């Protein structure tokens, strides 16, 4: 020991938290006020009823209205875990992929109806290889396939998860929503890998188009239901 | 780019460790010392998960311990501890009600557990210090089934004070130098005693522990609490992966409580962030690719520039300059939002695909640091189009990194210069873990601004007005240790700068940043450089784009400023400067060596080692040894400290370049002190280079 007295000498600022500055600062640079925005964002998200799933009549009205307002391809999506509902508009196509955007700048990309990427949901699906699954769904055959999903880890490196999936047709269903009025075959995909398992459901028209689906996007996002409207 | 197919951090599910081969014997539990371990007061051979950062707060028998532990590598951990001992008899000259002690530990797991052999670890507690918690141990822990772990060990120092079994020579009692030097002459010497314990993991949330302590608490016994039994009994409860609580009945007489917060810098609360989606890549019409008609239209270029600037601004990126030709385009951007550079580059490239004429086949994005071009990334537009839905590793293979651009090559975007960036708000200046008080703080009003005059020229100022606080507080009756032939008080009078309300000029400078050649960058700063010094500072940095090594040189001539932090200076003037070597060791470790003359005129070397994470977290330590003698330096003998940078984006989930740096110095003294000038070159240049960007390239498509 012997240092009790010595320990009392000079010292100075050992740590400064500029983070605290952010909480209430104003200015013309990005990043100032971020803390407040984040808090406000979180509070508003909880309070906003508009993102909750509307009832059937309300839904029908808004869908009709949305279809009348654009000639683009439209869909509605529900993120189950957050219980949020949104319209999606097809905003870009690139080869076999098309990207659908929500009004609040979240996007889903898909390959003929199979989701291959999400953006802006947090813990996004960065890309996916779903070619084998797609062939089985469109062919409406039973069988098995491998699909691979790429996510980021906490250090922004890509991590690839590979799942083995089995497919089974489960029946028929008629769908009538928006401009879609078709009889579909239903297909179930059960996947497992890396200690995870999930189930996707598809409703496929006679031309092989997936008009409605419930798909697992990732461990954090969970399932999203997508209904095409046009 | 590394692609991992291992169980990723993203998954909440933990795979059960297979018992093939060795088991690292990790533990989620934190003991009363704030160290990873399933017992109470005694160490175990367990380790925390790699990279975990643990803050522990515990109380028992009049002692409050605050500890910060970092699992530096899977086998090595280090702990910094700040203890307040209420009622401790620290000698007649000590007048404060509590005695404050700072200590530092290392714990190293020599062997993992195998089927027949226990895990074995070696530890040094309070190895730098004043010796209050000094103790060494060798400890073995063995699992029996999945729930039970048995620990047995031998302790020296404090851990050899109860029921001493044997004595290994004489343990010296004198400190080496003025304290603060590893007391290696004491380690594993003197009385030795055995300790033991058992922990039972009831379920994922609850564990129990019992131990036989070899610490007699010779100095606390009686004054602070009574040691009636060497047996401690404890219970630990995990609220979630971050927070845990513990309670224990200790030494047959008193209860202890602890709470620990565990963070995992390798993971993130929102992986990949929750920023809005990027713009998709726009494909070109095949027929338009050969059309060069736009190059002949006079106003086309201006329109393109404007459209590009607007589209980039929506992504939080500022267009600083443009070089547009018929088939290639290079733009210089100032990224104000994204802390991960690859995300800024990826978004810029996609915006270019949406705005630039179809004949432009090659995109180059050069980043600007204060108007000075740093690293560039070039991609074929066709690759961008083809690989939008592929893994980021695919486009990384097509990207080429360089650093050859000059500011004069660009047409500077309208409205970028001159411009003023400013902010105003409250700021808390905090001083924690001082040797004579746990926390002191000032609340100040803080106004700062940067006026970007032209590329590379920046005038910068920050002004504060103290609203209240006790940062300048000096406790009554300070007696203190008097250094022999002390150096000029170049830093140790910092409290004097915190007195008075102000207004104070925090800094007021004019700086010039420039590129002298492809690999050579420069900075010259003049004015009121920092709180305590004014003068001129010049820096050169050599950093080739593909080199792990960078070399820097800095030369400053400064005068110490008046305590009121207005325009005046005091008599003390000094030329100070360093040659610095920066080296990226790989695997997330980075080291820096600075050699030169410090503020007190002492000559010496600073060595630092940081572990860097691909999300902006940095955790490191440094030591400075100069030719100032231990006696003149005063207590601590030489300067050393721990530094942690927490990226704000990690905490809030959306991109921001802000971060919270935190430095815990051993003790701020006058030896080994350096100038704090803003805008040092290395980090901003390095982060724009390929090797660094590749570490976080997964964000390119995010």
Interface residues (C-beta under 8 A of the other chain):
Chain A: X1 X2 X3 X4 X5 X6 X7 X8 X9 X10 X11 X12 X13 X14 X15 X16 X17 X18 X19 X20 X21 X22 X24 X25 X26 X27 X28 X29 X30 X31 X32 X34 X35 X38 X91 X92 X93 X94 X95 X97 X99 X101 X104 X105 X106 X107 X109 X111 X116 X117 X119 X120 X121 X122 X123 X124 X126 X127 X150 X151 X152 X153 X154 X155 X156 X157 X158 X159 X160 X161 X162 X194 X195 X196 X218 X219 X220
Chain B: X1 X2 X3 X4 X5 X6 X7 X8 X9 X10 X11 X12 X13 X15 X90 X91 X93 X94 X96 X99 X100 X101 X102 X129 X130 X131 X132 X173 X174 X175 X178 X179 X219 X264 X265 X266 X267 X268 X270 X271 X272 X273 X274 X275 X276 X277 X278 X280 X281 X282 X283 X316 X336 X337 X340 X342 X385 X386 X388 X389 X390 X391 X392 X393 X420 X421 X422 X423 X424 X425 X426 X427 X428 X429 X430 X431 X432 X433 X434 X435 X436 X446 X471 X475 X478 X479 X480 X481 X489 X491 X492 X493 X494 X495 X498 X613 X614 X615 X634 X635 X646 X648 X651 X652 X653 X654 X656 X657 X658 X659 X660 X661 X662 X663 X664 X665 X667 X668 X669 X695 X696 X697 X698 X699 X701 X702
